[in-house]
Structure formats: structure tokens, C-alpha cells
Amino acid sequence: MRQALIDWQLQKGGIYPKLLALFILGAILAAATELPFGGWIQVPLLSLIWWQLHKLNQQPLKNYFVAGMSFGFGYFVLGLWWIYISLHVIGGMHWMLSTAAVFLLAGGMALFFSLASLSMRFFKHSPISGLLLAANWVLIEWLRGWLFTGFPWMGLAESQVNGPFGAIAPYLGGLACTFLAVWSSWQLYTLRKNPKINGISLACTLLLMPALSLWHFTKPAGEPLSVELIQGNFAQSLIFNPEGISKQIQFYDQAMKSSHADLIISPETAFPWPETSLPAGLLDSLQAFSNQSQSALLFGVIGRHQNPSDNREFSNRAIGISPGVPVYRYDKSHLVPFGEFIPPGFHWFVKAFSVPLSDFSRGATDQSFFKIKRAEQDPIYAAITICYEDVFGSEIAARLRDSDNSANLMINITNLAWFGASQAPAQQLRLSQLRSLETGLPALRATNTGITAVLGPDGKVISRLPEFTQGTLQATVQAYSGKTPYVIWGNAPILSISCLLLLLSLIRQKQF
């Protein structure tokens, strides 16, 4: 009994330094994704994490599971700390409760990473253990993006817009980028064991990526379009008082009417007031300006209607005005839990902070595109997303695939003033870049505080405004037409490949 107690104490003493090392490595991995070549740095860092986890193969399964949690917890605490700003600084929630919310969310997300890494333990003797780890990771990441409305933020794929595997996105989507990042990091980790096979497979994969970039599935459509994106840089606190609301409405109204571009875009809730209660004549004057200047306008408001299905009155809405066509309205479909809708049983949580209008109605998933009419040319159709919606690549692909009209560009309007001077705007910019890669379409991002940017169909940033400045971004954008394989097939191919790999491996293990 005494010896057993000594062994247990030694075992516990040995696991804690490894948990700390994994936590630090997870935090470093999250920090590295913010660097210019973060996608390249990600691969060797993941290899170090597999090395640390491999040391725990002889530990009890629960210790191994906790080790995976430790790595994920470090990753998400550093990557998602900005939620504290929206809850405490903006929302007025007590700092202890705000901190607890960040830790709870990070712990929930770390659970997925821990489950994904368990395949290292279950398939440790398999000759294709790297492929199985990648397949399991893809399936768990897909689950993370779907369960409880999904939260795929800070996935491994987004940093691949600055990494080696972004070229696979138009073919198989962001999850395929994740697959290759995890697989290549395993190949690097086991390079000493199988130098020839691993070296050749890694080299061939890296050489294949530039070749994949040679194929283009979308092509230019019509003449380029002049655009102007307006960044008001209004503090979030201003929308909670009448004077601030009036000042913001006046600014965006005048800024849009001062432009001469073909397409003028203001950010999410540029008019932070219900549409039916906006100053008298505001929308009519914008329509008159559009007809006179032949400019199309897009801006955010608070929609107001009664949705019989959920009994909610307000929505997060974009209004589009184009000369000669009816007013366009798009209501945000994929809402942010707690920020835009309150899950059942959690109304007490929202009452703990003072953010109004936090229980929005959900827009339909099959809303039409914004039609931008042009003289003597075919109209341009823009797929609209509001803030958080461009996180969900499969949903955007489904909208592009199922719509009656083919989209020619994507527009995201957002307001990240909720998150202050954090890395949240840069994270969402990378997600938008990934969406352009997946769809082969240019994208326009109009934001309140940044990052306002124009993206090419290859996901590259063409131009951008500095954060936390008031100004306009003027650019010329070429519309595109066509569909990438990812838009046509969605996640079905990469999910099928991953499931097939795991199924065949399970069958093989049972046979032996």
C-alpha cells in the first residue's frame, strides 16, 4: 500500500509540469497565428504538442484527456480573451463573472481539441496514425462548428491563408486546410523515425499546393465597380444614449451622400435604431440620392418586425438601396449566442450586464442576394453577411450553391467595437480571407472600428484602412462569376474521406 501511494505521488508530480508545458505551447500556438507567416509556424508548433502528448501514452486515459484539455485551454484563453472586453468593459458585467465566462468558453472549446487528440492514443500503433489524427481532428472541428449553433472561431484553418495549405480551400474548404496542417505536423514529428517516407510525402504535398493555385474556377464578370467603404470609428458606448445615436446616424447619412462611388457601404448597425423609428424622411432621402447618383447603398440598421415563429420583435438587418429596384432587406440568420439571442434558460445571464437588444429574431437561410443595378450592364449580385456569419464557410457555400442567382462578390458588414483593441478584428479578417479562397469571389468588409478591407478572389488583402480611425476606403473591385468545387460540394468530400479513414482503421484493428 505504501509503495502504491509513493507511485501515485510520483505519477502526479510528473504530470503537472507536462500540463503546464502543454498549456504554454497552446498559448504560443494561438499567438503564432497572429504573425505574418502564422500558418507555417503552426506546423512545427503542433509537432511539439504531439511530442508532449506522446510522452503521456503510458499515463491513464483520464490524464491523457486532461493533457489535451490543457493544450486547448491555453490556446483558447489567449485566442478568445477579448470576450472579456465585450462583457465587462462594454456590457458592464462584474469582472469576476466576465473572467469566468472567458474561462468557461475556453474550457468548452478545449474539450473539442482534447477529443480530437485522443486518436493519438487509440491509433498509436497504426501505420497511418498521422492520417487518422487529421481525420479525427476534421470531424471534431466540424462538430464544433455545428453543435449548439456552432462556434468554429480560432480553428486551425484560418491561419492557413498565411500558410502552406490555403490552396486546397477552393477544392475542399477550410476543413481540408485543417487536415493537411495536422497531418503535416505529424509527419514532421515522426520524421526521425521515417525520414525517407515522411520527407518525400511532405515535399510532394508542399509542391502540389502551388500547382493547385494554377486552376481558377471563377472569372471576371463585367466592368470593375468603384466602391467606398465607410468606417465611422464610433465607441460602442455611444449607441446606448440618444445623443450618440443621433451623431452616428448623421455621420453615416452625410458620408454616404458625399460619395460618388458605384457602391457605398456602411457597417453593421450604422444606424443603431429600429428601422421604423429612424428620423423622418431618412430612408426616402437615401433612395432619392441613389436614384440621382446611380449609386447603390448598403448599411446596417435594427430591423423591426413580428416573427410569428419566435415572438421576437427586432432583427440585425442590412438595407440595400439600388436605383430602379425595390429596397433590399437582409436579416442576419446565424446569430451569436448571448450576444444576439438568449438560449433557453439563460435569461439570468443577460440580465447580469446592460446590453440592450440582445434577443434578435433569426432571418431565413434562403434570403436573396443584393442586386446592384448598373447602366447598360448586367446587374451584380452580392452575398451579404453580417459580422459573425462569415465564420461559417459551409453555410455561405450552401447559400451560393442554392440561390437562384449567381453571386459575383461577397459583402460583410460588422461592428467589432465590442472587442476593443484586441486581435478579434484580425481574426475575423483571416476568416473572411478564407471565405474568399473557398468561393473564388472578392469580398468587401465595411466595419465600424476595423478592419475595413477589400479582398481579392484569392483571399489577398488588396487595400485596408487602419483600425480605430474615421475615414473611407475607396477602391475598384472586379466582380467574378462561377463556382468553386467547394461551393458545389461543400464539406461532403473531406468529411467522407475522414470518416472512411477512421472506419477502415477501426475495422483493421478489430481484425487483429
N, C-alpha and C positions, 0 to 999 in steps of 0.2 A: 504493500500500500504506500509506504514511504517513497519507494523508488518511482511508483506511478505518479505520485504528486510532484516529485522533482522533474520527471519527464514532461509533465504538463506545464510546469512553470517555465522550463527551457523552451518548450514549444511556443508558449505565449510570448516570451521575451524575444523570440526570433521573428515573430510575425509582425510586431509593431513597427520596427524600422522599415520593413518592406512595404507596409501600408503607407507609411509616410513618404517613402520614395515614390510609390505609385501616385499618390496624391500630388506630389510636386511635379512629376512627369506629366500628369494630366493637365495641370495648370500651365506648364510650359507649352504643351501641345496647343492649348487654347490661345495662348499669347502668340505663338508662331503663326497661326492662321491670319493674323493681322499684318504680317510682314509682306513685302512685295512679292517674294517667291515662297509664300507660305505653303502652297501645295507641294513643292519639292521638299521643303523642310519637314513636312508632315510625315513623309515616308520613313526616314531614319528614326524619327522620334517614336513612331508606332513600333518599330523594331525593338527599341529599348524597352518599351512597355511589354511586348511579348516575352522578352528576355526575363524581365522581373516576374511576370506571371508564371513563366515556365519553372522558375525556382520553387514554386509552391505546388508543383504537381503531386508531391507526396503528402501535402497537408490535407486535412479533412475537407470535404467538399464545401462545407459552410465557410471555412477560412478562405478558400479559393473564391467563393462568391463575394465575400466581403472585400477581398483584394480588388476584384473587378469594380465593385462599388466605389472603392477609394479612388481609383484612377478616374472613373466617370465623375465623381463628386468634385475632384479638383478641376476637371475640365469645365464643368458647367457652372460652378461657383464663380470662376473667373470670367467665363463667357457670358453669363447672364446677370451679373451683379447690378446692371443698370436698371433692372426692375425695381430695385430699392428706391431709385430716384422717383419713378412714377408713383410709387406707393407712399413714400414718406415726404419727399420734398414737394411734389406736386399735389398728391392726394391727401396729405395731412395725417396719414396713419402713423401711429406710435412707432418709434424706431425699432423697438424690440419685436413688435409684430411684423414690421416690414422685413427685418432681417430674417425672422423665422420663415416668412413666406419665400424668400430667396433660397434659403437652405432646403425647404421642403420641395420646391420645384427642382432644384439641382439634384436632390436625392431621388426624386421620381424619375428624372431623366437618366441619372446614373444607373438606375435599375435596368434600363434597356441595354446600356453598354455592358453591364455585368452579365446579363443573359446572353448577349452576343459573344462575349469572350469565353463562355463555358464550353464552346465547341472545341477549344484547345485541349480541354480536359477529356472530353468524351471521345475525340478522334485523334488522340496524341500518337497512336501507332499507325495511323493511316498514311499511305504514301502520298496522298493528295490533301494533307491536312491544311495546307495554305488555301486551297480552293474551297474547302469546307468551312474554314473560318470566314472567308469572304462571303460565301453563300449565306451562312447563318447571320452574318452582320447585315447583309442586304435585307433579309426577311425581317429582322428585328427593327431595322430602321424604317422599313415600310410600315410595320405595325405602329411604331412611334408616331408616324405621320398620319395615322388613321384613328387610333384608339382615343376615345373621349374627344372627338373632333380633331385630334392630331396636334402635335407640336414638333415639327421636324427641324426647327431652328437649330443652328450650330451643328448640322450634320457634317460628315467628313467631305461631302461632295462640293460644298460651296467654295472651299479654298482651292479646288482644282481649276477654277477659272484663272488662277495664277500658278498652275501646276502642270504636271506632265500628262494628265489624263482627261483634260477638258474636251479633247477632240472626239471622244466617244459619246458625248452628250447628245448631239443631233441624231445619233443612231439608236441609243438605248437609254438615254436620260441620265439624270444625276445619280441614280442608284448604281448605274454601271460605273460611274466615276468612283463611287464608294467601293465597289467590288474590286476594281483594279488597284486602288490605293491600299486596301487591306491586304490583298494578295501579294502585291509587290513588296510591301513591308515585311511580310512573312518570308518571301524568297530572300530578301536581304538578311533577315535574321538567321536563316538556315544556310547562308552562303558558304560558310566554312565547312559544313557537313557535305554539301553537294555543289562544289564550286562550278563545275562544268555545266551541269543541267540548269542550275539556278541562274548562272551568269548568262547563258545563251538565251533562256526564256525571258529574262529581264531585258536584255539588249534588243531582242526581236520585238517585244511589246513596245518599248520606247521608240524604236524605229518605225513601228506601224502607226503611231499617233500622228506624225506629220503627214503621212500618206493619206490618212482618213480625212485630213483637213482639205485635201485637194478636191473632194466632191462637195458640190453645193446643191442643195435641194430647193432653195428659193432663189428668185431672180428679181432684179429691179422692175418696178411697175410704174409707168408714167413718169412725169417730170418731178424733180425734187420739190419738197414742200418747205417753205420758210416757217419756222416755229419760234415762239417766245415763251419761255418758262419763267414764271414769276415766283420769287422767293421772298416772302414778307418778313421773315425773322421776328415773329411776334412771340413773346413769352407766353407759355401756356396759362399762366395765372390771369392774363388779361381777358380770357374768354369767360371768366367767372364774374365779371362785373359789366354793367351796361355801357360804361364809358369805353372800356377796352373793346367790347364787341362793335360798337359804333365806329371806332377808329379803324378797326381791322376791315370792316365792310367797306368803308370809304376808300381805304388804300387800294384794295383789290379792284374795286369798281373803277377807280381812276386809272390804275395801272393797265387794266385790260383795254380801256377805251383810248389809251395813249399809244397803243401798239399798232403796227402796220403789217404784222405777220399774217400768213395764211391760217395758222393755228396758234391760238393763245391759250395757255393752260395755267390755272391757279391750283394750289394744293388742296388736300383734304380739309373739309370744314373751313375753307377760306372765308365763307360766310357762316359763322358759327351760331346760326339761329334757325329755327324752323322755317322752311320754305314759305309757308303760308303766312308767316308773321314778319317777313322781310320788309324793309322800308317800301312804302307805296311807290309803284312805278319802276322799281329797280330792275326787275326781270324784263319788263317791257322796253326799258331804255337799252338794255344789253341786246335784246333782239333787234331793236332798231339800228344799233351800232353795227351788228353783224350783217344786216341786210345792206346797209350803206357801204361798209368797208369790204364786204365779201370775205370777212374773216370768220373762222369757226372758233367758238369759245368752249372751254371745259373748265368747270370749277366745282368745288365741294360745298355742300350745304347739309343741314339736318333735314331729312325728309320727314314729312308728317302725313300719316295715313292710318287707317284702322285695318290691321291684318286679322281677318276672322279666325285664322288658324292658331295664332298665339296670343291674341289680345294685346299686342304691344302697339304703341302709338307712333314711335319715332323710328327712323332708319338712318344709316350712314349713307348719304346719297351723293352721286355726281350728276350734274346737269350739263348737258351739251347743247349748244345753240349753233346751228349752221344755217347759212342763208338759204331760204327756199324750202326747208324741210321742217317737220314738226319738232318741237322741243324733245330732246332725248333725256331719259332718266335711267340711271343705273343705281340700284340699291345693293349695297355690299352683301354678299352671300355668305362668305366664310368669316364668321365673327370671332373676336378674341374673347375667350372665357374670362369672366370677371370684368374685363375692360369694356366689352360691348354687349355681353349677355350674361345673365346670372344663372349658373347651373342650379337645378332644383336642390333646395336645402341649404343654399349658401347666401341667402339674402343678408344674414347677420354679418357676413364678411364685408360686403359692400357698404353696409351702414357704418363700418369702422373708419371709413375715410370719406371725404367730402366731394367726390367727383360726381357731377350730375349727368343725366342722360346715359346711364351705363347699362341699360337693358333694351337694346335695339331689336327691331323686327328684322328678320332674315330675308334677304332678297332671293329670288328664284335662281336656280343654277343655269337656266337656259335663256338668260336675257340676251337681247340682240346686241350687235356691235354699234358703236357710234359712227354714223355716216357723215363723212366730211365731203361736202359737195364742192366741186371745182369747175370753173367755167371751161367749157369745150374739152373737158377731160373726164375720164371715168372717175366716179367717186372713190374715196379711200375709206376703208373700214378699219376702225381702231378697236382693239380688245381692251376694255377698261378693267383695271383692278384698283382696289383701294387698300393702301397700306399692307397689312398682313397677308393679303390674298396672294401676292406673288411669291410666297413661301411654298405654295403647293403646286409643283410642276405638273403632276398628273391631272389636276383639276383644270389647269389652264390648257393643257393639251387636249383634254376632252371637250372643252368649250370650242377650241379651234377646229377640232375634228367634226363636231356635231352641228355647227352653226350652218344656217342657210347660205350665208355669205362668207367668203374667204377673208380672213383678217390680213391687213397689209402692214400693220405696226401695232405695238402694244404701248399703252399709257398707264402708268401708275401714279396716282396722287396720294400723298401721305403727309402725316404730321408727326415728326419724331421729337417735337419739343418736350414730349412727355419724358424723355430719357436723357435730357441734358447733354453735357459734353462727355459722352461715353462712346464706346465702339459700336453701339447699336446701329447708327446710320451706315457705317462702313460694312457691317454685316449684311444689312438689307441690300446695299448696293451690289455686293457679291451675289446675293440670291437673284437679283434682277439680271445680272450678267449671265448667270446660269440659265435663267429662263430664255434669254435671247439666244444663247447657244443651243438650247434644246429645240427651239421653234424656228430658228433661222430668220427671225424678224427683228428689226430695230426696235428700240424701246426709249420712251421719254419718261423721265422721272421728275415730277414737279413736287417740291417739298416746302414746308414752312421754314425750317431752320437748316436743312441739308440732309442728305447730299442730293442737290438738284443736278441732273446729268442727262446727257444724250448718249445712248449706247448703239453701237452698230449691230448688224445681224450676227456677227461673230462674238458678241459679248464684250467687245473692247469699248472702253470709255472714249468717246470722241471729244466731248467737252463737258465741263462741270463748273459749278460755282463753289467758291469757298463756303465752308459752313459758318453759320451764325453771322451772316451778312445779309443786308437787304439789297436786292438787285434783281436783274433779269438776265436770263441766259438766252442769247439769240443764236440760232443755228439753222442750217439747212439739212433736211433729212430726206433720204431716198426711201420711198415705200417699197415693199417687196411682196411678192406673191409666191404661193407654193406651200407645200407641207413636207416637213422632215419625216423620216421613218419613225422618230419618237412621237410626233404628233399623230401619226396614223395608228401606231400600235400601242402607245403608252408604255406602262411598266410591265405589260404582259410578258414580253420576251425575257427580260432579266429576272423576273420573279419565277418564270417557268424553269429557266436554267438553274437557278439557285435551288428550287425545290427538287429538281431532278438529281442534282449532285448529292444533296442530303439523303434523298430516298435511296439512291443506288448504294451510298455508303452504309446506310443502316441495314440494307439487305445483305451486303457483303459481310458486315460484322456478325450478323446472325448466322450466316453460313459457316463462319469459322468459330 
